[in-house]
């Protein structure tokens, strides 16, 4: 399993919601591609969090370092 969320998103949102959402969207595109490259499957996301299933602990680590 691979789980992640955005560090201090609430603070970023308070500093500029449009910019924070644009950055979040750009990051999600990258993270989704990395998860797919490691044959992962996203099965949960809410706000800035992602939970994905990957084949092994090694795949999860490789996703994390990306």
PDB file with one MODEL, atoms N, CA, C and O in Angstrom:
MODEL        1
ATOM      1  N   UNK A   1       0.841  -1.173   0.000  1.00  0.00           N
ATOM      2  CA  UNK A   1       0.000   0.000   0.000  1.00  0.00           C
ATOM      3  C   UNK A   1       0.882   1.231   0.000  1.00  0.00           C
ATOM      4  O   UNK A   1       1.956   1.252   0.600  1.00  0.00           O
ATOM      5  N   UNK A   2       0.406   2.249  -0.682  1.00  0.00           N
ATOM      6  CA  UNK A   2       1.067   3.539  -0.779  1.00  0.00           C
ATOM      7  C   UNK A   2       0.068   4.590  -0.321  1.00  0.00           C
ATOM      8  O   UNK A   2      -1.051   4.636  -0.834  1.00  0.00           O
ATOM      9  N   UNK A   3       0.443   5.429   0.623  1.00  0.00           N
ATOM     10  CA  UNK A   3      -0.439   6.498   1.108  1.00  0.00           C
ATOM     11  C   UNK A   3       0.359   7.797   1.170  1.00  0.00           C
ATOM     12  O   UNK A   3       1.528   7.811   1.554  1.00  0.00           O
ATOM     13  N   UNK A   4      -0.304   8.887   0.783  1.00  0.00           N
ATOM     14  CA  UNK A   4       0.379  10.184   0.796  1.00  0.00           C
ATOM     15  C   UNK A   4      -0.639  11.307   0.906  1.00  0.00           C
ATOM     16  O   UNK A   4      -1.811  11.145   0.565  1.00  0.00           O
ATOM     17  N   UNK A   5      -0.167  12.442   1.386  1.00  0.00           N
ATOM     18  CA  UNK A   5      -0.968  13.659   1.337  1.00  0.00           C
ATOM     19  C   UNK A   5      -0.023  14.851   1.218  1.00  0.00           C
ATOM     20  O   UNK A   5       1.190  14.710   1.368  1.00  0.00           O
ATOM     21  N   UNK A   6      -0.586  16.014   0.951  1.00  0.00           N
ATOM     22  CA  UNK A   6       0.206  17.215   0.716  1.00  0.00           C
ATOM     23  C   UNK A   6       0.548  17.872   2.050  1.00  0.00           C
ATOM     24  O   UNK A   6      -0.330  18.107   2.881  1.00  0.00           O
ATOM     25  N   UNK A   7       1.807  18.160   2.241  1.00  0.00           N
ATOM     26  CA  UNK A   7       2.299  18.810   3.453  1.00  0.00           C
ATOM     27  C   UNK A   7       1.757  20.235   3.532  1.00  0.00           C
ATOM     28  O   UNK A   7       1.939  21.023   2.604  1.00  0.00           O
ATOM     29  N   UNK A   8       1.104  20.558   4.615  1.00  0.00           N
ATOM     30  CA  UNK A   8       0.604  21.897   4.937  1.00  0.00           C
ATOM     31  C   UNK A   8      -0.315  22.490   3.861  1.00  0.00           C
ATOM     32  O   UNK A   8      -0.219  23.675   3.541  1.00  0.00           O
ATOM     33  N   UNK A   9      -1.206  21.660   3.305  1.00  0.00           N
ATOM     34  CA  UNK A   9      -2.119  22.173   2.285  1.00  0.00           C
ATOM     35  C   UNK A   9      -2.999  23.286   2.834  1.00  0.00           C
ATOM     36  O   UNK A   9      -3.254  24.264   2.130  1.00  0.00           O
ATOM     37  N   UNK A  10      -3.462  23.166   4.050  1.00  0.00           N
ATOM     38  CA  UNK A  10      -4.319  24.215   4.617  1.00  0.00           C
ATOM     39  C   UNK A  10      -3.600  25.558   4.640  1.00  0.00           C
ATOM     40  O   UNK A  10      -4.200  26.588   4.331  1.00  0.00           O
ATOM     41  N   UNK A  11      -2.334  25.555   4.998  1.00  0.00           N
ATOM     42  CA  UNK A  11      -1.550  26.789   5.007  1.00  0.00           C
ATOM     43  C   UNK A  11      -1.406  27.332   3.593  1.00  0.00           C
ATOM     44  O   UNK A  11      -1.562  28.531   3.364  1.00  0.00           O
ATOM     45  N   UNK A  12      -1.108  26.447   2.644  1.00  0.00           N
ATOM     46  CA  UNK A  12      -0.973  26.875   1.254  1.00  0.00           C
ATOM     47  C   UNK A  12      -2.284  27.464   0.730  1.00  0.00           C
ATOM     48  O   UNK A  12      -2.279  28.456   0.002  1.00  0.00           O
ATOM     49  N   UNK A  13      -3.408  26.845   1.107  1.00  0.00           N
ATOM     50  CA  UNK A  13      -4.715  27.337   0.673  1.00  0.00           C
ATOM     51  C   UNK A  13      -4.978  28.734   1.239  1.00  0.00           C
ATOM     52  O   UNK A  13      -5.546  29.584   0.553  1.00  0.00           O
ATOM     53  N   UNK A  14      -4.565  28.974   2.490  1.00  0.00           N
ATOM     54  CA  UNK A  14      -4.795  30.290   3.093  1.00  0.00           C
ATOM     55  C   UNK A  14      -3.931  31.367   2.448  1.00  0.00           C
ATOM     56  O   UNK A  14      -4.262  32.551   2.505  1.00  0.00           O
ATOM     57  N   UNK A  15      -2.831  30.958   1.839  1.00  0.00           N
ATOM     58  CA  UNK A  15      -1.934  31.914   1.188  1.00  0.00           C
ATOM     59  C   UNK A  15      -2.341  32.208  -0.252  1.00  0.00           C
ATOM     60  O   UNK A  15      -1.876  33.181  -0.846  1.00  0.00           O
ATOM     61  N   UNK A  16      -3.210  31.367  -0.812  1.00  0.00           N
ATOM     62  CA  UNK A  16      -3.666  31.584  -2.188  1.00  0.00           C
ATOM     63  C   UNK A  16      -4.333  30.335  -2.721  1.00  0.00           C
ATOM     64  O   UNK A  16      -3.669  29.415  -3.198  1.00  0.00           O
ATOM     65  N   UNK A  17      -5.646  30.313  -2.637  1.00  0.00           N
ATOM     66  CA  UNK A  17      -6.396  29.097  -2.992  1.00  0.00           C
ATOM     67  C   UNK A  17      -6.186  28.681  -4.445  1.00  0.00           C
ATOM     68  O   UNK A  17      -5.982  27.497  -4.716  1.00  0.00           O
ATOM     69  N   UNK A  18      -6.229  29.611  -5.370  1.00  0.00           N
ATOM     70  CA  UNK A  18      -6.091  29.268  -6.793  1.00  0.00           C
ATOM     71  C   UNK A  18      -4.730  28.633  -7.078  1.00  0.00           C
ATOM     72  O   UNK A  18      -4.639  27.624  -7.776  1.00  0.00           O
ATOM     73  N   UNK A  19      -3.687  29.230  -6.534  1.00  0.00           N
ATOM     74  CA  UNK A  19      -2.344  28.684  -6.739  1.00  0.00           C
ATOM     75  C   UNK A  19      -2.164  27.333  -6.088  1.00  0.00           C
ATOM     76  O   UNK A  19      -1.540  26.440  -6.661  1.00  0.00           O
ATOM     77  N   UNK A  20      -2.709  27.177  -4.886  1.00  0.00           N
ATOM     78  CA  UNK A  20      -2.600  25.895  -4.177  1.00  0.00           C
ATOM     79  C   UNK A  20      -3.329  24.803  -4.942  1.00  0.00           C
ATOM     80  O   UNK A  20      -2.813  23.692  -5.068  1.00  0.00           O
ATOM     81  N   UNK A  21      -4.520  25.098  -5.456  1.00  0.00           N
ATOM     82  CA  UNK A  21      -5.275  24.090  -6.215  1.00  0.00           C
ATOM     83  C   UNK A  21      -4.585  23.737  -7.530  1.00  0.00           C
ATOM     84  O   UNK A  21      -4.596  22.579  -7.949  1.00  0.00           O
ATOM     85  N   UNK A  22      -3.987  24.728  -8.177  1.00  0.00           N
ATOM     86  CA  UNK A  22      -3.242  24.452  -9.411  1.00  0.00           C
ATOM     87  C   UNK A  22      -2.044  23.559  -9.124  1.00  0.00           C
ATOM     88  O   UNK A  22      -1.766  22.627  -9.878  1.00  0.00           O
ATOM     89  N   UNK A  23      -1.335  23.839  -8.040  1.00  0.00           N
ATOM     90  CA  UNK A  23      -0.191  23.006  -7.656  1.00  0.00           C
ATOM     91  C   UNK A  23      -0.636  21.595  -7.289  1.00  0.00           C
ATOM     92  O   UNK A  23       0.011  20.615  -7.656  1.00  0.00           O
ATOM     93  N   UNK A  24      -1.749  21.504  -6.562  1.00  0.00           N
ATOM     94  CA  UNK A  24      -2.282  20.198  -6.183  1.00  0.00           C
ATOM     95  C   UNK A  24      -2.629  19.386  -7.424  1.00  0.00           C
ATOM     96  O   UNK A  24      -2.313  18.198  -7.491  1.00  0.00           O
ATOM     97  N   UNK A  25      -3.269  20.003  -8.397  1.00  0.00           N
ATOM     98  CA  UNK A  25      -3.638  19.312  -9.633  1.00  0.00           C
ATOM     99  C   UNK A  25      -2.390  18.832 -10.385  1.00  0.00           C
ATOM    100  O   UNK A  25      -2.346  17.697 -10.859  1.00  0.00           O
ATOM    101  N   UNK A  26      -1.389  19.694 -10.490  1.00  0.00           N
ATOM    102  CA  UNK A  26      -0.149  19.323 -11.181  1.00  0.00           C
ATOM    103  C   UNK A  26       0.549  18.166 -10.472  1.00  0.00           C
ATOM    104  O   UNK A  26       1.048  17.244 -11.117  1.00  0.00           O
ATOM    105  N   UNK A  27       0.581  18.220  -9.143  1.00  0.00           N
ATOM    106  CA  UNK A  27       1.212  17.140  -8.371  1.00  0.00           C
ATOM    107  C   UNK A  27       0.457  15.834  -8.544  1.00  0.00           C
ATOM    108  O   UNK A  27       1.075  14.777  -8.678  1.00  0.00           O
ATOM    109  N   UNK A  28      -0.879  15.890  -8.542  1.00  0.00           N
ATOM    110  CA  UNK A  28      -1.686  14.683  -8.717  1.00  0.00           C
ATOM    111  C   UNK A  28      -1.420  14.023 -10.059  1.00  0.00           C
ATOM    112  O   UNK A  28      -1.386  12.795 -10.140  1.00  0.00           O
ATOM    113  N   UNK A  29      -1.229  14.808 -11.116  1.00  0.00           N
ATOM    114  CA  UNK A  29      -0.916  14.234 -12.423  1.00  0.00           C
ATOM    115  C   UNK A  29       0.394  13.448 -12.365  1.00  0.00           C
ATOM    116  O   UNK A  29       0.495  12.353 -12.920  1.00  0.00           O
ATOM    117  N   UNK A  30       1.379  14.008 -11.701  1.00  0.00           N
ATOM    118  CA  UNK A  30       2.685  13.340 -11.578  1.00  0.00           C
ATOM    119  C   UNK A  30       2.566  12.085 -10.729  1.00  0.00           C
ATOM    120  O   UNK A  30       3.036  11.019 -11.124  1.00  0.00           O
ATOM    121  N   UNK A  31       1.937  12.207  -9.558  1.00  0.00           N
ATOM    122  CA  UNK A  31       1.812  11.068  -8.641  1.00  0.00           C
ATOM    123  C   UNK A  31       0.989   9.952  -9.281  1.00  0.00           C
ATOM    124  O   UNK A  31       1.349   8.781  -9.166  1.00  0.00           O
ATOM    125  N   UNK A  32      -0.106  10.296  -9.950  1.00  0.00           N
ATOM    126  CA  UNK A  32      -0.919   9.277 -10.617  1.00  0.00           C
ATOM    127  C   UNK A  32      -0.108   8.519 -11.653  1.00  0.00           C
ATOM    128  O   UNK A  32      -0.234   7.300 -11.771  1.00  0.00           O
ATOM    129  N   UNK A  33       0.733   9.236 -12.412  1.00  0.00           N
ATOM    130  CA  UNK A  33       1.576   8.592 -13.424  1.00  0.00           C
ATOM    131  C   UNK A  33       2.621   7.681 -12.788  1.00  0.00           C
ATOM    132  O   UNK A  33       2.892   6.596 -13.305  1.00  0.00           O
ATOM    133  N   UNK A  34       3.205   8.107 -11.681  1.00  0.00           N
ATOM    134  CA  UNK A  34       4.208   7.280 -10.994  1.00  0.00           C
ATOM    135  C   UNK A  34       3.555   6.008 -10.449  1.00  0.00           C
ATOM    136  O   UNK A  34       4.117   4.919 -10.564  1.00  0.00           O
ATOM    137  N   UNK A  35       2.382   6.149  -9.864  1.00  0.00           N
ATOM    138  CA  UNK A  35       1.673   4.974  -9.350  1.00  0.00           C
ATOM    139  C   UNK A  35       1.350   4.012 -10.493  1.00  0.00           C
ATOM    140  O   UNK A  35       1.547   2.804 -10.359  1.00  0.00           O
ATOM    141  N   UNK A  36       0.861   4.530 -11.601  1.00  0.00           N
ATOM    142  CA  UNK A  36       0.549   3.683 -12.764  1.00  0.00           C
ATOM    143  C   UNK A  36       1.809   3.006 -13.294  1.00  0.00           C
ATOM    144  O   UNK A  36       1.759   1.843 -13.694  1.00  0.00           O
ATOM    145  N   UNK A  37       2.932   3.709 -13.302  1.00  0.00           N
ATOM    146  CA  UNK A  37       4.188   3.135 -13.793  1.00  0.00           C
ATOM    147  C   UNK A  37       4.647   1.958 -12.942  1.00  0.00           C
ATOM    148  O   UNK A  37       5.374   1.087 -13.419  1.00  0.00           O
ATOM    149  N   UNK A  38       4.217   1.934 -11.669  1.00  0.00           N
ATOM    150  CA  UNK A  38       4.568   0.832 -10.778  1.00  0.00           C
ATOM    151  C   UNK A  38       3.404  -0.150 -10.644  1.00  0.00           C
ATOM    152  O   UNK A  38       3.322  -0.913  -9.682  1.00  0.00           O
ATOM    153  N   UNK A  39       2.509  -0.112 -11.627  1.00  0.00           N
ATOM    154  CA  UNK A  39       1.365  -1.030 -11.709  1.00  0.00           C
ATOM    155  C   UNK A  39       0.473  -0.935 -10.477  1.00  0.00           C
ATOM    156  O   UNK A  39      -0.079  -1.931 -10.010  1.00  0.00           O
ATOM    157  N   UNK A  40       0.346   0.279  -9.964  1.00  0.00           N
ATOM    158  CA  UNK A  40      -0.508   0.511  -8.802  1.00  0.00           C
ATOM    159  C   UNK A  40      -1.925   0.868  -9.215  1.00  0.00           C
ATOM    160  O   UNK A  40      -2.209   1.160 -10.377  1.00  0.00           O
ATOM    161  N   UNK A  41      -2.800   0.833  -8.225  1.00  0.00           N
ATOM    162  CA  UNK A  41      -4.214   1.150  -8.441  1.00  0.00           C
ATOM    163  C   UNK A  41      -4.664   2.059  -7.311  1.00  0.00           C
ATOM    164  O   UNK A  41      -4.632   1.674  -6.142  1.00  0.00           O
ATOM    165  N   UNK A  42      -5.087   3.272  -7.668  1.00  0.00           N
ATOM    166  CA  UNK A  42      -5.599   4.217  -6.670  1.00  0.00           C
ATOM    167  C   UNK A  42      -6.990   3.759  -6.285  1.00  0.00           C
ATOM    168  O   UNK A  42      -7.863   3.611  -7.140  1.00  0.00           O
ATOM    169  N   UNK A  43      -7.198   3.534  -4.993  1.00  0.00           N
ATOM    170  CA  UNK A  43      -8.529   3.107  -4.560  1.00  0.00           C
ATOM    171  C   UNK A  43      -9.144   4.054  -3.548  1.00  0.00           C
ATOM    172  O   UNK A  43     -10.245   3.806  -3.058  1.00  0.00           O
ATOM    173  N   UNK A  44      -8.462   5.113  -3.236  1.00  0.00           N
ATOM    174  CA  UNK A  44      -9.029   6.098  -2.327  1.00  0.00           C
ATOM    175  C   UNK A  44      -8.331   7.428  -2.475  1.00  0.00           C
ATOM    176  O   UNK A  44      -7.108   7.496  -2.599  1.00  0.00           O
ATOM    177  N   UNK A  45      -9.124   8.489  -2.460  1.00  0.00           N
ATOM    178  CA  UNK A  45      -8.554   9.832  -2.419  1.00  0.00           C
ATOM    179  C   UNK A  45      -9.642  10.788  -1.939  1.00  0.00           C
ATOM    180  O   UNK A  45     -10.811  10.672  -2.307  1.00  0.00           O
ATOM    181  N   UNK A  46      -9.231  11.703  -1.133  1.00  0.00           N
ATOM    182  CA  UNK A  46     -10.138  12.732  -0.629  1.00  0.00           C
ATOM    183  C   UNK A  46      -9.295  13.971  -0.389  1.00  0.00           C
ATOM    184  O   UNK A  46      -8.312  13.931   0.351  1.00  0.00           O
ATOM    185  N   UNK A  47      -9.678  15.055  -1.007  1.00  0.00           N
ATOM    186  CA  UNK A  47      -8.895  16.275  -0.842  1.00  0.00           C
ATOM    187  C   UNK A  47      -7.491  16.097  -1.373  1.00  0.00           C
ATOM    188  O   UNK A  47      -7.291  15.911  -2.573  1.00  0.00           O
ATOM    189  N   UNK A  48      -6.521  16.152  -0.483  1.00  0.00           N
ATOM    190  CA  UNK A  48      -5.128  16.053  -0.899  1.00  0.00           C
ATOM    191  C   UNK A  48      -4.513  14.681  -0.617  1.00  0.00           C
ATOM    192  O   UNK A  48      -3.302  14.512  -0.762  1.00  0.00           O
ATOM    193  N   UNK A  49      -5.317  13.709  -0.220  1.00  0.00           N
ATOM    194  CA  UNK A  49      -4.750  12.399   0.118  1.00  0.00           C
ATOM    195  C   UNK A  49      -4.951  11.389  -1.010  1.00  0.00           C
ATOM    196  O   UNK A  49      -5.880  11.489  -1.811  1.00  0.00           O
ATOM    197  N   UNK A  50      -4.043  10.412  -1.042  1.00  0.00           N
ATOM    198  CA  UNK A  50      -4.115   9.314  -2.004  1.00  0.00           C
ATOM    199  C   UNK A  50      -3.786   8.031  -1.260  1.00  0.00           C
ATOM    200  O   UNK A  50      -2.858   7.989  -0.453  1.00  0.00           O
ATOM    201  N   UNK A  51      -4.553   6.990  -1.538  1.00  0.00           N
ATOM    202  CA  UNK A  51      -4.236   5.652  -1.060  1.00  0.00           C
ATOM    203  C   UNK A  51      -4.253   4.748  -2.283  1.00  0.00           C
ATOM    204  O   UNK A  51      -5.240   4.700  -3.017  1.00  0.00           O
ATOM    205  N   UNK A  52      -3.168   4.043  -2.493  1.00  0.00           N
ATOM    206  CA  UNK A  52      -3.050   3.185  -3.664  1.00  0.00           C
ATOM    207  C   UNK A  52      -2.560   1.800  -3.267  1.00  0.00           C
ATOM    208  O   UNK A  52      -1.835   1.629  -2.287  1.00  0.00           O
ATOM    209  N   UNK A  53      -2.971   0.839  -4.043  1.00  0.00           N
ATOM    210  CA  UNK A  53      -2.507  -0.538  -3.870  1.00  0.00           C
ATOM    211  C   UNK A  53      -1.391  -0.778  -4.878  1.00  0.00           C
ATOM    212  O   UNK A  53      -1.536  -0.477  -6.062  1.00  0.00           O
ATOM    213  N   UNK A  54      -0.297  -1.311  -4.407  1.00  0.00           N
ATOM    214  CA  UNK A  54       0.811  -1.697  -5.280  1.00  0.00           C
ATOM    215  C   UNK A  54       1.183  -3.136  -4.956  1.00  0.00           C
ATOM    216  O   UNK A  54       0.779  -3.668  -3.922  1.00  0.00           O
ATOM    217  N   UNK A  55       1.945  -3.759  -5.830  1.00  0.00           N
ATOM    218  CA  UNK A  55       2.214  -5.194  -5.728  1.00  0.00           C
ATOM    219  C   UNK A  55       3.043  -5.588  -4.505  1.00  0.00           C
ATOM    220  O   UNK A  55       2.901  -6.702  -4.000  1.00  0.00           O
ATOM    221  N   UNK A  56       3.886  -4.712  -4.034  1.00  0.00           N
ATOM    222  CA  UNK A  56       4.795  -5.101  -2.949  1.00  0.00           C
ATOM    223  C   UNK A  56       5.264  -3.874  -2.169  1.00  0.00           C
ATOM    224  O   UNK A  56       5.040  -2.734  -2.576  1.00  0.00           O
ATOM    225  N   UNK A  57       5.907  -4.133  -1.060  1.00  0.00           N
ATOM    226  CA  UNK A  57       6.490  -3.045  -0.273  1.00  0.00           C
ATOM    227  C   UNK A  57       7.576  -2.329  -1.088  1.00  0.00           C
ATOM    228  O   UNK A  57       7.733  -1.113  -0.985  1.00  0.00           O
ATOM    229  N   UNK A  58       8.313  -3.080  -1.884  1.00  0.00           N
ATOM    230  CA  UNK A  58       9.344  -2.467  -2.718  1.00  0.00           C
ATOM    231  C   UNK A  58       8.702  -1.506  -3.719  1.00  0.00           C
ATOM    232  O   UNK A  58       9.214  -0.407  -3.932  1.00  0.00           O
ATOM    233  N   UNK A  59       7.590  -1.906  -4.335  1.00  0.00           N
ATOM    234  CA  UNK A  59       6.893  -1.019  -5.268  1.00  0.00           C
ATOM    235  C   UNK A  59       6.400   0.240  -4.565  1.00  0.00           C
ATOM    236  O   UNK A  59       6.455   1.330  -5.134  1.00  0.00           O
ATOM    237  N   UNK A  60       5.921   0.098  -3.335  1.00  0.00           N
ATOM    238  CA  UNK A  60       5.454   1.253  -2.578  1.00  0.00           C
ATOM    239  C   UNK A  60       6.595   2.220  -2.316  1.00  0.00           C
ATOM    240  O   UNK A  60       6.416   3.431  -2.442  1.00  0.00           O
ATOM    241  N   UNK A  61       7.749   1.714  -1.958  1.00  0.00           N
ATOM    242  CA  UNK A  61       8.910   2.568  -1.705  1.00  0.00           C
ATOM    243  C   UNK A  61       9.347   3.245  -3.000  1.00  0.00           C
ATOM    244  O   UNK A  61       9.651   4.438  -3.006  1.00  0.00           O
ATOM    245  N   UNK A  62       9.381   2.496  -4.084  1.00  0.00           N
ATOM    246  CA  UNK A  62       9.780   3.078  -5.379  1.00  0.00           C
ATOM    247  C   UNK A  62       8.794   4.171  -5.813  1.00  0.00           C
ATOM    248  O   UNK A  62       9.197   5.181  -6.390  1.00  0.00           O
ATOM    249  N   UNK A  63       7.516   3.968  -5.536  1.00  0.00           N
ATOM    250  CA  UNK A  63       6.530   5.020  -5.810  1.00  0.00           C
ATOM    251  C   UNK A  63       6.829   6.256  -4.970  1.00  0.00           C
ATOM    252  O   UNK A  63       6.775   7.381  -5.467  1.00  0.00           O
ATOM    253  N   UNK A  64       7.136   6.045  -3.727  1.00  0.00           N
ATOM    254  CA  UNK A  64       7.373   7.166  -2.815  1.00  0.00           C
ATOM    255  C   UNK A  64       8.584   8.005  -3.220  1.00  0.00           C
ATOM    256  O   UNK A  64       8.590   9.222  -3.040  1.00  0.00           O
ATOM    257  N   UNK A  65       9.599   7.354  -3.762  1.00  0.00           N
ATOM    258  CA  UNK A  65      10.797   8.114  -4.159  1.00  0.00           C
ATOM    259  C   UNK A  65      10.744   8.522  -5.618  1.00  0.00           C
ATOM    260  O   UNK A  65      11.585   9.292  -6.082  1.00  0.00           O
ATOM    261  N   UNK A  66       9.767   8.014  -6.336  1.00  0.00           N
ATOM    262  CA  UNK A  66       9.385   8.349  -7.603  1.00  0.00           C
ATOM    263  C   UNK A  66       9.936   8.567  -8.849  1.00  0.00           C
ATOM    264  O   UNK A  66       9.215   8.871  -9.799  1.00  0.00           O
TER     265      UNK A  66
ENDMDL
END
